[in-house]
Amino acid sequence: MDGRSEKTHESKQHDQPRSCGSEDFAAIDRCGCRQASCEKLHFDEHRAFGSAYFLELGLSCQQLEQNIPALFTDPACGHVLRAKGFVQDENGWVELNATADGLTANAIPKGQEVLIVIGEGLEQERIEVRLKG
């Protein structure tokens, strides 16, 4: 021997590859996961979805409810798909959610003044002008 300690490797069960059996597949089947297939969509990066964020716009809930619908019909804003956010009114915090199909406003216990607009080819400056009326 050259003075170095000799190491031995004990084979352990978890070190060895094993194949799955019917009990393994049954356990996977019971875990609640569901297998599904999906196709990743490929699109031009210039037409990718984007977001425009507006912090502390200083607009009332009523102003936003009145002006948000115009975002969906003004092509100068881009292709707006959704607007969501939080605003405070005289009764407390309100959560806003809007699509081209309509707008909902629901009271919530806490919030932070923010509005997020989601879509394609968004023009943040034009959106802000529309929001402010």
PyMOL CGO cylinders between C-alpha atoms (Angstrom):
from pymol import cmd
from pymol.cgo import CYLINDER

trace = [
    CYLINDER, 0.00, 0.00, 0.00, 1.12, 3.55, -0.65, 0.3, 1, 1, 1, 1, 1, 1,
    CYLINDER, 1.12, 3.55, -0.65, -0.25, 5.06, 2.58, 0.3, 1, 1, 1, 1, 1, 1,
    CYLINDER, -0.25, 5.06, 2.58, -3.62, 6.13, 1.15, 0.3, 1, 1, 1, 1, 1, 1,
    CYLINDER, -3.62, 6.13, 1.15, -6.67, 4.61, 2.71, 0.3, 1, 1, 1, 1, 1, 1,
    CYLINDER, -6.67, 4.61, 2.71, -8.48, 2.23, 0.47, 0.3, 1, 1, 1, 1, 1, 1,
    CYLINDER, -8.48, 2.23, 0.47, -12.13, 3.12, -0.06, 0.3, 1, 1, 1, 1, 1, 1,
    CYLINDER, -12.13, 3.12, -0.06, -14.72, 0.56, -0.77, 0.3, 1, 1, 1, 1, 1, 1,
    CYLINDER, -14.72, 0.56, -0.77, -18.01, 1.27, -2.51, 0.3, 1, 1, 1, 1, 1, 1,
    CYLINDER, -18.01, 1.27, -2.51, -20.98, -0.52, -1.13, 0.3, 1, 1, 1, 1, 1, 1,
    CYLINDER, -20.98, -0.52, -1.13, -23.79, -0.87, -3.58, 0.3, 1, 1, 1, 1, 1, 1,
    CYLINDER, -23.79, -0.87, -3.58, -27.03, 0.44, -2.15, 0.3, 1, 1, 1, 1, 1, 1,
    CYLINDER, -27.03, 0.44, -2.15, -30.49, -0.17, -3.47, 0.3, 1, 1, 1, 1, 1, 1,
    CYLINDER, -30.49, -0.17, -3.47, -31.15, 3.52, -4.24, 0.3, 1, 1, 1, 1, 1, 1,
    CYLINDER, -31.15, 3.52, -4.24, -27.94, 3.71, -6.28, 0.3, 1, 1, 1, 1, 1, 1,
    CYLINDER, -27.94, 3.71, -6.28, -29.18, 1.10, -8.69, 0.3, 1, 1, 1, 1, 1, 1,
    CYLINDER, -29.18, 1.10, -8.69, -31.62, 1.95, -11.48, 0.3, 1, 1, 1, 1, 1, 1,
    CYLINDER, -31.62, 1.95, -11.48, -34.85, 0.04, -11.32, 0.3, 1, 1, 1, 1, 1, 1,
    CYLINDER, -34.85, 0.04, -11.32, -37.84, -0.25, -13.56, 0.3, 1, 1, 1, 1, 1, 1,
    CYLINDER, -37.84, -0.25, -13.56, -41.33, 0.81, -12.56, 0.3, 1, 1, 1, 1, 1, 1,
    CYLINDER, -41.33, 0.81, -12.56, -43.85, -1.86, -11.78, 0.3, 1, 1, 1, 1, 1, 1,
    CYLINDER, -43.85, -1.86, -11.78, -47.62, -1.93, -11.70, 0.3, 1, 1, 1, 1, 1, 1,
    CYLINDER, -47.62, -1.93, -11.70, -47.68, -0.69, -8.06, 0.3, 1, 1, 1, 1, 1, 1,
    CYLINDER, -47.68, -0.69, -8.06, -45.66, 2.36, -9.08, 0.3, 1, 1, 1, 1, 1, 1,
    CYLINDER, -45.66, 2.36, -9.08, -48.02, 3.19, -11.92, 0.3, 1, 1, 1, 1, 1, 1,
    CYLINDER, -48.02, 3.19, -11.92, -51.04, 2.68, -9.65, 0.3, 1, 1, 1, 1, 1, 1,
    CYLINDER, -51.04, 2.68, -9.65, -49.54, 5.14, -7.11, 0.3, 1, 1, 1, 1, 1, 1,
    CYLINDER, -49.54, 5.14, -7.11, -48.98, 7.70, -9.87, 0.3, 1, 1, 1, 1, 1, 1,
    CYLINDER, -48.98, 7.70, -9.87, -52.54, 7.20, -11.10, 0.3, 1, 1, 1, 1, 1, 1,
    CYLINDER, -52.54, 7.20, -11.10, -53.90, 7.91, -7.59, 0.3, 1, 1, 1, 1, 1, 1,
    CYLINDER, -53.90, 7.91, -7.59, -51.84, 11.07, -6.98, 0.3, 1, 1, 1, 1, 1, 1,
    CYLINDER, -51.84, 11.07, -6.98, -54.27, 13.37, -8.79, 0.3, 1, 1, 1, 1, 1, 1,
    CYLINDER, -54.27, 13.37, -8.79, -52.08, 14.34, -11.74, 0.3, 1, 1, 1, 1, 1, 1,
    CYLINDER, -52.08, 14.34, -11.74, -53.49, 14.10, -15.22, 0.3, 1, 1, 1, 1, 1, 1,
    CYLINDER, -53.49, 14.10, -15.22, -51.47, 13.65, -18.35, 0.3, 1, 1, 1, 1, 1, 1,
    CYLINDER, -51.47, 13.65, -18.35, -52.23, 16.07, -21.14, 0.3, 1, 1, 1, 1, 1, 1,
    CYLINDER, -52.23, 16.07, -21.14, -50.67, 17.10, -24.40, 0.3, 1, 1, 1, 1, 1, 1,
    CYLINDER, -50.67, 17.10, -24.40, -50.27, 20.65, -25.57, 0.3, 1, 1, 1, 1, 1, 1,
    CYLINDER, -50.27, 20.65, -25.57, -48.58, 22.30, -28.47, 0.3, 1, 1, 1, 1, 1, 1,
    CYLINDER, -48.58, 22.30, -28.47, -46.33, 25.28, -27.87, 0.3, 1, 1, 1, 1, 1, 1,
    CYLINDER, -46.33, 25.28, -27.87, -47.46, 28.12, -30.07, 0.3, 1, 1, 1, 1, 1, 1,
    CYLINDER, -47.46, 28.12, -30.07, -44.80, 29.83, -32.13, 0.3, 1, 1, 1, 1, 1, 1,
    CYLINDER, -44.80, 29.83, -32.13, -45.27, 33.47, -33.00, 0.3, 1, 1, 1, 1, 1, 1,
    CYLINDER, -45.27, 33.47, -33.00, -43.34, 36.49, -34.14, 0.3, 1, 1, 1, 1, 1, 1,
    CYLINDER, -43.34, 36.49, -34.14, -41.58, 38.03, -31.11, 0.3, 1, 1, 1, 1, 1, 1,
    CYLINDER, -41.58, 38.03, -31.11, -42.80, 41.49, -32.19, 0.3, 1, 1, 1, 1, 1, 1,
    CYLINDER, -42.80, 41.49, -32.19, -46.42, 40.33, -31.83, 0.3, 1, 1, 1, 1, 1, 1,
    CYLINDER, -46.42, 40.33, -31.83, -45.88, 38.71, -28.45, 0.3, 1, 1, 1, 1, 1, 1,
    CYLINDER, -45.88, 38.71, -28.45, -48.11, 39.53, -25.52, 0.3, 1, 1, 1, 1, 1, 1,
    CYLINDER, -48.11, 39.53, -25.52, -46.96, 42.38, -23.37, 0.3, 1, 1, 1, 1, 1, 1,
    CYLINDER, -46.96, 42.38, -23.37, -48.04, 44.31, -20.31, 0.3, 1, 1, 1, 1, 1, 1,
    CYLINDER, -48.04, 44.31, -20.31, -48.29, 47.99, -19.52, 0.3, 1, 1, 1, 1, 1, 1,
    CYLINDER, -48.29, 47.99, -19.52, -48.15, 48.87, -15.81, 0.3, 1, 1, 1, 1, 1, 1,
    CYLINDER, -48.15, 48.87, -15.81, -49.62, 52.02, -14.31, 0.3, 1, 1, 1, 1, 1, 1,
    CYLINDER, -49.62, 52.02, -14.31, -48.80, 52.73, -10.66, 0.3, 1, 1, 1, 1, 1, 1,
    CYLINDER, -48.80, 52.73, -10.66, -50.70, 55.38, -8.75, 0.3, 1, 1, 1, 1, 1, 1,
    CYLINDER, -50.70, 55.38, -8.75, -52.59, 56.90, -11.69, 0.3, 1, 1, 1, 1, 1, 1,
    CYLINDER, -52.59, 56.90, -11.69, -54.63, 59.01, -9.28, 0.3, 1, 1, 1, 1, 1, 1,
    CYLINDER, -54.63, 59.01, -9.28, -57.89, 58.13, -11.04, 0.3, 1, 1, 1, 1, 1, 1,
    CYLINDER, -57.89, 58.13, -11.04, -61.09, 57.26, -9.26, 0.3, 1, 1, 1, 1, 1, 1,
    CYLINDER, -61.09, 57.26, -9.26, -62.79, 53.91, -9.56, 0.3, 1, 1, 1, 1, 1, 1,
    CYLINDER, -62.79, 53.91, -9.56, -65.63, 55.63, -11.45, 0.3, 1, 1, 1, 1, 1, 1,
    CYLINDER, -65.63, 55.63, -11.45, -63.18, 57.18, -13.97, 0.3, 1, 1, 1, 1, 1, 1,
    CYLINDER, -63.18, 57.18, -13.97, -61.52, 53.82, -14.59, 0.3, 1, 1, 1, 1, 1, 1,
    CYLINDER, -61.52, 53.82, -14.59, -64.85, 52.01, -14.99, 0.3, 1, 1, 1, 1, 1, 1,
    CYLINDER, -64.85, 52.01, -14.99, -65.89, 54.67, -17.49, 0.3, 1, 1, 1, 1, 1, 1,
    CYLINDER, -65.89, 54.67, -17.49, -62.62, 54.83, -19.47, 0.3, 1, 1, 1, 1, 1, 1,
    CYLINDER, -62.62, 54.83, -19.47, -61.29, 51.24, -19.51, 0.3, 1, 1, 1, 1, 1, 1,
    CYLINDER, -61.29, 51.24, -19.51, -63.83, 49.95, -22.10, 0.3, 1, 1, 1, 1, 1, 1,
    CYLINDER, -63.83, 49.95, -22.10, -62.41, 52.37, -24.71, 0.3, 1, 1, 1, 1, 1, 1,
    CYLINDER, -62.41, 52.37, -24.71, -59.03, 50.57, -24.52, 0.3, 1, 1, 1, 1, 1, 1,
    CYLINDER, -59.03, 50.57, -24.52, -60.58, 47.57, -26.26, 0.3, 1, 1, 1, 1, 1, 1,
    CYLINDER, -60.58, 47.57, -26.26, -61.94, 49.57, -29.20, 0.3, 1, 1, 1, 1, 1, 1,
    CYLINDER, -61.94, 49.57, -29.20, -59.12, 52.06, -29.84, 0.3, 1, 1, 1, 1, 1, 1,
    CYLINDER, -59.12, 52.06, -29.84, -56.59, 50.51, -32.25, 0.3, 1, 1, 1, 1, 1, 1,
    CYLINDER, -56.59, 50.51, -32.25, -54.07, 53.22, -31.32, 0.3, 1, 1, 1, 1, 1, 1,
    CYLINDER, -54.07, 53.22, -31.32, -53.76, 51.53, -27.87, 0.3, 1, 1, 1, 1, 1, 1,
    CYLINDER, -53.76, 51.53, -27.87, -52.73, 48.23, -29.46, 0.3, 1, 1, 1, 1, 1, 1,
    CYLINDER, -52.73, 48.23, -29.46, -54.66, 44.99, -29.23, 0.3, 1, 1, 1, 1, 1, 1,
    CYLINDER, -54.66, 44.99, -29.23, -55.79, 45.12, -25.59, 0.3, 1, 1, 1, 1, 1, 1,
    CYLINDER, -55.79, 45.12, -25.59, -56.94, 41.75, -24.26, 0.3, 1, 1, 1, 1, 1, 1,
    CYLINDER, -56.94, 41.75, -24.26, -57.37, 42.45, -20.56, 0.3, 1, 1, 1, 1, 1, 1,
    CYLINDER, -57.37, 42.45, -20.56, -57.04, 45.13, -17.91, 0.3, 1, 1, 1, 1, 1, 1,
    CYLINDER, -57.04, 45.13, -17.91, -56.83, 44.38, -14.21, 0.3, 1, 1, 1, 1, 1, 1,
    CYLINDER, -56.83, 44.38, -14.21, -55.87, 46.23, -11.11, 0.3, 1, 1, 1, 1, 1, 1,
    CYLINDER, -55.87, 46.23, -11.11, -56.75, 47.79, -7.80, 0.3, 1, 1, 1, 1, 1, 1,
    CYLINDER, -56.75, 47.79, -7.80, -58.05, 51.22, -6.93, 0.3, 1, 1, 1, 1, 1, 1,
    CYLINDER, -58.05, 51.22, -6.93, -59.34, 52.80, -3.74, 0.3, 1, 1, 1, 1, 1, 1,
    CYLINDER, -59.34, 52.80, -3.74, -62.73, 54.50, -3.60, 0.3, 1, 1, 1, 1, 1, 1,
    CYLINDER, -62.73, 54.50, -3.60, -64.69, 56.09, -0.76, 0.3, 1, 1, 1, 1, 1, 1,
    CYLINDER, -64.69, 56.09, -0.76, -65.68, 52.64, 0.58, 0.3, 1, 1, 1, 1, 1, 1,
    CYLINDER, -65.68, 52.64, 0.58, -62.24, 50.98, 0.42, 0.3, 1, 1, 1, 1, 1, 1,
    CYLINDER, -62.24, 50.98, 0.42, -60.29, 48.92, -2.09, 0.3, 1, 1, 1, 1, 1, 1,
    CYLINDER, -60.29, 48.92, -2.09, -61.78, 47.65, -5.34, 0.3, 1, 1, 1, 1, 1, 1,
    CYLINDER, -61.78, 47.65, -5.34, -60.43, 44.98, -7.68, 0.3, 1, 1, 1, 1, 1, 1,
    CYLINDER, -60.43, 44.98, -7.68, -61.08, 45.72, -11.36, 0.3, 1, 1, 1, 1, 1, 1,
    CYLINDER, -61.08, 45.72, -11.36, -61.05, 43.06, -14.10, 0.3, 1, 1, 1, 1, 1, 1,
    CYLINDER, -61.05, 43.06, -14.10, -61.95, 43.92, -17.67, 0.3, 1, 1, 1, 1, 1, 1,
    CYLINDER, -61.95, 43.92, -17.67, -62.07, 42.25, -21.07, 0.3, 1, 1, 1, 1, 1, 1,
    CYLINDER, -62.07, 42.25, -21.07, -63.81, 43.28, -24.25, 0.3, 1, 1, 1, 1, 1, 1,
    CYLINDER, -63.81, 43.28, -24.25, -66.87, 41.42, -22.92, 0.3, 1, 1, 1, 1, 1, 1,
    CYLINDER, -66.87, 41.42, -22.92, -67.22, 43.60, -19.83, 0.3, 1, 1, 1, 1, 1, 1,
    CYLINDER, -67.22, 43.60, -19.83, -65.82, 44.92, -16.58, 0.3, 1, 1, 1, 1, 1, 1,
    CYLINDER, -65.82, 44.92, -16.58, -66.24, 43.73, -13.00, 0.3, 1, 1, 1, 1, 1, 1,
    CYLINDER, -66.24, 43.73, -13.00, -65.47, 45.68, -9.85, 0.3, 1, 1, 1, 1, 1, 1,
    CYLINDER, -65.47, 45.68, -9.85, -65.37, 43.82, -6.52, 0.3, 1, 1, 1, 1, 1, 1,
    CYLINDER, -65.37, 43.82, -6.52, -64.59, 45.08, -3.04, 0.3, 1, 1, 1, 1, 1, 1,
    CYLINDER, -64.59, 45.08, -3.04, -61.46, 43.60, -1.44, 0.3, 1, 1, 1, 1, 1, 1,
    CYLINDER, -61.46, 43.60, -1.44, -59.94, 44.12, 2.03, 0.3, 1, 1, 1, 1, 1, 1,
    CYLINDER, -59.94, 44.12, 2.03, -56.52, 45.47, 0.92, 0.3, 1, 1, 1, 1, 1, 1,
    CYLINDER, -56.52, 45.47, 0.92, -54.88, 46.62, -2.26, 0.3, 1, 1, 1, 1, 1, 1,
    CYLINDER, -54.88, 46.62, -2.26, -52.25, 48.76, -3.95, 0.3, 1, 1, 1, 1, 1, 1,
    CYLINDER, -52.25, 48.76, -3.95, -53.10, 51.32, -6.60, 0.3, 1, 1, 1, 1, 1, 1,
    CYLINDER, -53.10, 51.32, -6.60, -52.06, 49.66, -9.85, 0.3, 1, 1, 1, 1, 1, 1,
    CYLINDER, -52.06, 49.66, -9.85, -53.54, 48.94, -13.25, 0.3, 1, 1, 1, 1, 1, 1,
    CYLINDER, -53.54, 48.94, -13.25, -52.09, 46.37, -15.63, 0.3, 1, 1, 1, 1, 1, 1,
    CYLINDER, -52.09, 46.37, -15.63, -53.09, 46.24, -19.27, 0.3, 1, 1, 1, 1, 1, 1,
    CYLINDER, -53.09, 46.24, -19.27, -52.30, 43.04, -21.19, 0.3, 1, 1, 1, 1, 1, 1,
    CYLINDER, -52.30, 43.04, -21.19, -52.27, 42.66, -24.96, 0.3, 1, 1, 1, 1, 1, 1,
    CYLINDER, -52.27, 42.66, -24.96, -50.26, 42.80, -28.16, 0.3, 1, 1, 1, 1, 1, 1,
    CYLINDER, -50.26, 42.80, -28.16, -48.42, 45.81, -29.52, 0.3, 1, 1, 1, 1, 1, 1,
    CYLINDER, -48.42, 45.81, -29.52, -49.45, 47.98, -26.60, 0.3, 1, 1, 1, 1, 1, 1,
    CYLINDER, -49.45, 47.98, -26.60, -48.91, 51.74, -26.77, 0.3, 1, 1, 1, 1, 1, 1,
    CYLINDER, -48.91, 51.74, -26.77, -48.50, 52.76, -23.13, 0.3, 1, 1, 1, 1, 1, 1,
    CYLINDER, -48.50, 52.76, -23.13, -48.70, 56.51, -23.72, 0.3, 1, 1, 1, 1, 1, 1,
    CYLINDER, -48.70, 56.51, -23.72, -51.94, 56.22, -25.73, 0.3, 1, 1, 1, 1, 1, 1,
    CYLINDER, -51.94, 56.22, -25.73, -53.43, 53.89, -23.11, 0.3, 1, 1, 1, 1, 1, 1,
    CYLINDER, -53.43, 53.89, -23.11, -52.65, 56.41, -20.37, 0.3, 1, 1, 1, 1, 1, 1,
    CYLINDER, -52.65, 56.41, -20.37, -54.33, 59.19, -22.38, 0.3, 1, 1, 1, 1, 1, 1,
    CYLINDER, -54.33, 59.19, -22.38, -57.44, 57.02, -22.81, 0.3, 1, 1, 1, 1, 1, 1,
    CYLINDER, -57.44, 57.02, -22.81, -57.54, 56.13, -19.12, 0.3, 1, 1, 1, 1, 1, 1,
    CYLINDER, -57.54, 56.13, -19.12, -57.35, 59.76, -18.06, 0.3, 1, 1, 1, 1, 1, 1,
    CYLINDER, -57.35, 59.76, -18.06, -60.13, 60.68, -20.53, 0.3, 1, 1, 1, 1, 1, 1,
]
cmd.load_cgo(trace, "trace")
